[in-house]
Structure formats: structure tokens, C-alpha cells
Amino acid sequence: MSGDVSPPTAERTAVEERANHDGEAPPLQLIGVTREYDGGGETVRALIDVDLTVEAGEFVAVMGPSGSGKSTMLNTLGLLDTPTSGEVLLDGRDVTTLDDEARTDLRKEYIGFVFQDFFLIPTLTATENVALPTVYDRDRDATARAEDLLDRVGLGDRLDHRPPELSGGQKQRVAIARALINRPEVLLADEPTGNLDTDTGRQVLGEFERICEQGVAVVAVTHDELVTEYADRTVELVDGRLEEQ
């Protein structure tokens, strides 16, 4: 992670020291994270004192019923939400209080995100949608990388198709390929197999395994037991509290 988006403090904090493992901090950590919302005059605690460490190359599945806090946790990990208390660490650096611009830069550089809503541009082809995050970088290899990623998720014959010409499962795989285009160090996925049949789900999860072998940390929140077959570790959120399975 580059220094231009690190917190302004020059000295390492005690939390950063705790995150250091043999000189290398894990790419992703939550330490004592609580997230509270105002639920019409009543405080709703979506996350309660959550501790989670994800090592480089580790695939963690997060299970739990609807309303258990899974999406809130994923959004907190992805710097789309800010905890009420506790700390979010990337590479051992506390990024909890970064301003919006720094958080946006850090997400682009460090994190790939697969949302339940695919957010595809209907007028662009599958290849163009995947390459879209690189458009301002003038990356000459983006198209070739996009085509390779689409081929890996089983869409090599759909490169020029636009979203209206794709099924729900195909759109989901385009979204997954797009999340990988900038070679993130962390991949966060919200129900990545939700619209896929079992065979296609296995193909996508096999791709997650492959990027883990390259050192990428993967966290997937899901109801799908198939994901747990591929994950290195499964945790469960129950009423905002994290439990190891």
C-alpha cells in the first residue's frame, strides 16, 4: 500500500504493532469494531465488538441470516462505512479516520468489490465494463486483461455482449471480473454465487482460489454453503457478533 494514502501520523500506533506478524502485517483487520445506527429513536447495533483478521492469500467466508450484519461488516472492511468505534487496518495501518478522498483512492488501489447490484453500464460491452476502472489510468493493457478475466470466469464468448444481452449470472461474472481488473490486494464479495448455478459457482470460486494463491485476501459474505467448501475459514455473524465455526 503506497504511503500517500496512509494516515498522517508518522509513528506506528500500538494497534499497528499488534497487527505486525514477523515483520508483515495482515492485509485486512477489524479490531473491536462496533457500528450503531439510529433506528427511529432506538439505537440499532449492526456490529458489536467485531475482531477479524484476514491474512494474505486467505479466503474467508462470512455466513449468517439476513439482518445479522454481514453487509455492514463488508462495507466497513471496504471503507464504504465508518465504525462507531474500533479500528479498520489495511496492511497494519489504521485507516478508520481517513477523509473521503483518501478512502476513495485507497479503495481503487487496494480493494476489489463485488456488490449484489452489478452496477454495469448498459451501453458498454462486457469487456468495456470490466476495463472501466482503468479508464483514467490510460492503461494500454486493460482490454487484454479484461478479456483474460472474462475468459477465466467463463465468458470468453461474451466479450462484445452488452448487459441487456446477458443473463443475471453472466452479469454477475462480469462484475467479478471488473473487481479484479486493478489487481487488488483484497477482494470483498457480497453473495458472489447468488445468481449462479452450481457448476458456474464452482468455476467462479475456483477463480477466487487462484487469486488467493497469488496472495490476495478474499472475504465473501454469503448464504451459499458452496462458498464454505472453497473457503479456508468460515465465520458466522449472529446478531452483530462474530463467531468462528
Residue pairs with C-beta under 8 A, 6 or more apart in sequence:
1 90
1 91
1 93
1 106
1 109
1 110
1 185
2 109
4 105
5 95
5 98
5 102
5 105
5 106
5 109
6 93
6 95
7 93
7 94
7 95
7 97
7 98
12 92
13 94
15 31
15 87
15 89
15 94
16 25
16 89
16 92
16 93
16 94
18 31
19 25
19 26
19 29
19 31
19 53
19 89
19 92
20 92
21 55
24 56
25 89
25 91
25 92
25 93
26 53
26 54
26 55
26 56
26 89
26 91
26 92
26 217
27 54
27 55
27 56
27 90
27 91
27 185
27 186
27 217
28 52
28 53
28 54
28 77
28 89
28 90
28 186
28 217
28 219
29 52
29 53
29 54
29 87
29 88
29 89
29 90
29 92
30 50
30 51
30 52
30 73
30 76
30 77
30 83
30 86
30 87
30 88
30 89
31 51
31 86
31 87
31 89
32 49
32 50
32 51
32 85
32 86
32 87
33 47
33 49
33 50
33 51
33 73
33 76
33 83
33 85
33 86
33 87
33 88
34 45
34 47
34 48
34 49
34 50
34 83
34 84
34 85
34 86
35 45
35 46
35 47
35 69
35 72
35 76
35 81
35 83
35 84
36 43
36 44
36 45
36 46
36 84
37 43
37 44
37 46
38 44
45 240
46 69
46 72
46 240
47 69
47 72
47 73
47 76
47 83
47 240
48 239
48 240
48 241
49 86
49 241
50 73
50 86
50 240
50 241
50 242
51 242
52 60
52 73
52 77
52 235
52 242
54 60
54 186
54 217
54 219
55 217
56 185
56 215
56 216
56 217
57 212
57 213
57 214
57 215
57 216
57 217
58 212
58 217
58 218
58 232
58 233
59 208
59 209
59 212
59 218
59 220
59 230
59 231
59 232
59 233
60 217
60 218
60 219
60 220
60 231
60 232
60 233
60 234
60 235
61 220
61 221
61 222
61 227
61 228
61 230
61 231
61 233
61 234
61 235
62 70
62 73
62 74
62 219
62 220
62 221
62 222
62 234
62 235
62 236
62 237
63 70
63 221
63 222
63 223
63 228
63 234
63 235
63 236
63 237
63 245
64 70
64 221
64 236
64 237
64 238
68 237
68 238
68 239
68 240
69 237
69 239
69 240
70 190
70 221
70 237
71 190
71 221
72 81
73 221
73 237
73 242
74 188
74 190
74 219
74 221
75 81
76 82
76 83
76 88
77 88
77 186
77 188
77 219
78 107
78 111
78 113
78 188
79 88
79 95
79 98
79 103
79 106
79 107
79 111
80 107
80 113
82 96
83 96
86 96
87 94
87 96
88 94
88 95
88 96
89 95
90 106
90 110
90 186
91 185
95 102
95 103
95 106
98 106
107 113
108 133
108 182
109 182
110 184
110 185
110 186
111 184
111 185
111 186
111 187
111 188
112 179
112 180
112 181
112 182
112 184
112 186
112 187
112 188
113 179
113 187
113 188
113 189
114 172
114 175
114 176
114 179
114 187
114 188
114 189
114 190
114 192
115 175
115 190
116 190
116 191
116 194
118 163
118 171
118 172
118 174
118 175
119 175
120 129
120 163
120 171
120 174
120 175
121 128
121 129
121 132
121 163
122 162
122 163
122 164
123 162
124 132
124 162
124 163
125 159
125 160
125 161
125 162
126 150
126 155
126 158
126 159
126 160
126 161
126 162
126 163
126 166
126 170
126 174
127 143
127 146
127 147
127 150
127 159
127 160
128 146
129 163
129 174
129 178
130 146
130 149
130 150
130 174
130 177
130 178
130 181
131 139
131 142
131 143
131 145
131 146
131 181
132 178
133 178
133 181
133 182
134 142
134 181
134 182
135 142
139 145
142 181
145 181
146 177
146 181
147 156
147 159
149 177
149 180
149 181
150 156
150 158
150 159
150 173
150 174
150 177
152 177
152 207
152 210
153 173
153 176
153 177
153 203
153 204
153 207
154 173
154 200
154 203
155 170
155 173
155 174
155 177
158 165
158 166
158 170
161 170
163 171
163 174
166 174
168 195
169 195
169 196
169 197
169 200
171 195
172 192
172 194
172 195
172 196
173 196
173 200
173 204
176 189
176 192
176 204
176 207
179 187
179 189
180 187
180 211
184 216
185 215
185 216
185 217
186 216
186 217
186 218
186 219
187 208
187 211
187 216
187 217
187 218
187 219
188 218
188 219
188 220
189 208
189 218
189 219
189 220
189 221
189 222
190 220
190 221
191 220
191 221
191 222
191 223
191 224
192 204
192 205
192 208
192 220
192 222
192 227
193 201
193 204
193 205
193 222
193 224
193 226
193 227
194 222
194 223
194 224
196 204
198 226
201 224
201 226
202 226
205 226
205 227
205 229
205 230
206 230
208 218
208 220
208 230
209 230
211 218
212 218
212 232
220 227
220 231
228 234
233 244
234 245
235 242
235 243
235 244
235 245
236 242
236 243
236 244
236 245
237 243
